[in-house]
Amino acid sequence: MRPNNKRPWERHTQRASRQGNTERRRVLIVCEDSKSSRFYFEGFPVNRERAVVKAVGTGMNTDSLVEEAVGLQDHATKQGAPFSHVWCVFDRDDFPKGQYVRAFQLAKSHRFEIAWSNEAFELWYLLHFQYCDSGISRTEFPIRLTKHMGIKYEKSNKQIYSRLRERQATAIRNARNLLKALRARGALPVQNANPSTNVHQLVEFLNELCELGPVQ
C-alpha cells in the first residue's frame, strides 16, 4: 500500500473545513472482532452534537469485513444518511496473504481507511506499556496485558478505553516509532511486518472528534 503524503485525520480535517464548522460528521468503524476493539472505540467521549460514531463488531475478517463495510455504507446512503468517514479495523492473524492484500485493495477502491494490526489488535494495547518490535503470537498478548494491567485481560472488558486512556500518548509514540523503524529498514509494505499497527491513526482521528467544540 503506497504511503500517502497526508495522514488520514489530516485529509478528514481538510475536507471538514471546506464543508464548514456546522457539519455533523457520521463515522462508521467496522471491526473484525465483536467485542474488544468495538468496546474500545465506543469509549471515546465524542461530542454527539458534532459527530456520530458507529462501531460495529462483525466477527468477519480482512476482505469479508471490507465487503461488509461496503454494504453498510450503501445501506446508509440509500437511507439518505451516508457516512462521511469509514474505517475498517482488522488483524493479519494467520489468514492467507492474498486475502489480506485484497482487503487493502478493496478498501482503497472505496476510499475507506484501514486500521490494521499484525498480528493482533492487542498489539495496540501492549504498546501502551512497552515498545515492541519483535513478533508476538496471539496467545502471548493476554498474558502480557494481564501482567501490565494488574487484572486479567478479557476481550469483553467494556472499560478498556478508560483503563488505558492515561497511557494513550505512550502508545501513539510507540506505534509511530515502530512504523518509522520498519520503513527505515525497508520492511515494505509495513502492514506485512509482524509486529506492526497503525491503529494510532484512527485513535488520533477520534481524538480530533472529541475536541470539536459547539456548533457555530
N, C-alpha and C positions, 0 to 999 in steps of 0.2 A: 504494500500500500504506500504510494508515494507521499512523502511528507507535504503538508500544506503550510505555506508561509504564515497563515493566520491560524491561531488556535481556535477550537470550537466556540468557546464563550466569547471570543473577540468578534467572530463572524456574527454571532447572535446579537451581540450588543450593537454592532453597526447597523444591522437590519432593524432592530427595535428603535434606534434613534431616528432612522428615516421615517418610521411609522408613527412617531410621536410618543409622548410620555403617558398617554391615556390607554394604551393598548393593554388588555388583559391577556397575558400570554397563556397558551394552553400547551402543556408539556406532557408527552407520553414517554414513559420509561418501561420498556418491555424486558423483563428479567427472565433469565434461564430457570432459576430455582423459584419455588413457590413461597419461600419464607425469608431466608437470611437477607439477601440483597434487597428484596422488596421492603421488608421491615426497616432496613437501614435507610433507604431513600425516603420512605414515608415519614421518617423522623425529622427531616429538615423543616424548620419553622418558617415556611414561605408565607408571605403576606397574601392571603386568599383574595383580597380585593385587587391585587395586581397580577396574580398568576394562579393557575390551576395545574397541579402536578398529579398525574395519574400514574401510579406504579402498578404494574401488572405482573404477577408471578405466573409463568406459563407451564413449567415442567418440561419445556421444549429446549432444544439445543441448536446452536450455530445457525445453519441456513433455515431450518424449520422455524426457529424463533423469528428470524427476519421476515419470513413469509407471513407469520402471524402478525407482525407489526404492520406489514403492508395491508393486511386485511382490516386491522383495527383503524388504520388511518383512512382507508377507503370508506369504511362504515361511518366514521366521524364526518367525513367530507359530505357524504350523502345526507347526513342529518343536519348539514349546514353549520357544523362546528368543528372544522378541521384543526388538527394540532399544528401549532406553529413550529414546534421542535419535537423530533422523535429520536430517542436514544435506544439502542439495542445493547443489552448487557449480557454477555455470555463468557464462558470459560473455554480454554483449549481442551482441558481434560484429556481423554485418550481417544477422542473422535478422529476419524480419518482426516488426513491433512487436506485432501480435496474438499471435504465438507466444510472445513474451517475456512479455507480460502474462498469458497463460493459465498459464504456468509458475508465476508468483507466486500466482495464484488457486488452482491445483491443490495447491500445497504448503501453502497456508494451510488448505485444506479438510481436509487430512490431518494438520494440526498439525506439519508439518515446518518446520525452519528453512532459510533460504536465505542462502548466502554468494555474493553476486553481484560481478561486475566489469564495468564498462563503459569501454572495450570489450573488454579482455582481462585475464586473470588476472595477466599480467606487470605490470600496474599496481601490484599489491600488492608485488611485488619492487622495483619502481622507487622506491616510497615509502620503502624502507629507506635510500635515498641522497639523495633530494630531494623537496621538496614539489612537487606538480604540480596545477595547476588549469586547464590548457588541454588541449584534445583532442589525443590522440596516436593515430596509426594503428597497427595491429597490427605492421606491418612495421618500425616505428621502435623498438619495445621491445627487440628483441635487440641492436640497435646500441648503444643507451644502456646496457643492462645489461652488455654486453661491456666498454664503456669504464669503467664504475664498478667492476666486479668484477675487472678485470685479467686475466680469462680469457674465452675465447669462451663466450657463454651458449648452453646447449643444454638443450632440454626433457628430455632423457634423463639429466641430471645427478642421480644419486641422493643426492648430498651437498649438495643445495641448501639444506636446512634448516640444517645445521651451518655452511655458508658465510655465511648471513645472520643467524644467531642473535644475534650481538653487536649488531646494528643493529635488532633487533626492536622495542625500545622507541621508537625514532625512527619506524619505520613505523606503529606504533599511533598515536602522536601525530599524524603527518601525515594518516593516514586519518580520525581523529576531526575534525581541523580542516577537512579537505575537506568532510565531510558537514555540519559546522556552517556553513561558508561557503555551501554550496548552499542549505541551509534558510533562511539569513539573507537571501539574495537571491530567495527564493521559487521555487527550482528544484525543484518538487514534482510527482510523486514523485521522490525523489532518484536512484532506480535508473535513471531515464531520462536522466540527465545524463552527458555524456562530458567529463571523466573522473569516475567515482565507483566506490566499492567499500565493502563492509562486511566484507571478509574478516577484518579485525581482530577482529570479534566472535567468529568461530569460533576464531581464534587464542587469544583470552583464555579462552574456554571450555576449550580443550585445555590451556592453562597451568594452569587450576584442577585439571584431572585429574592433571596432572604433580605437583601439590603435595599430593595426597592421601597421608596417612600410612598406617601399618599398620592392618590390620583390628582393630577394638576389640571 
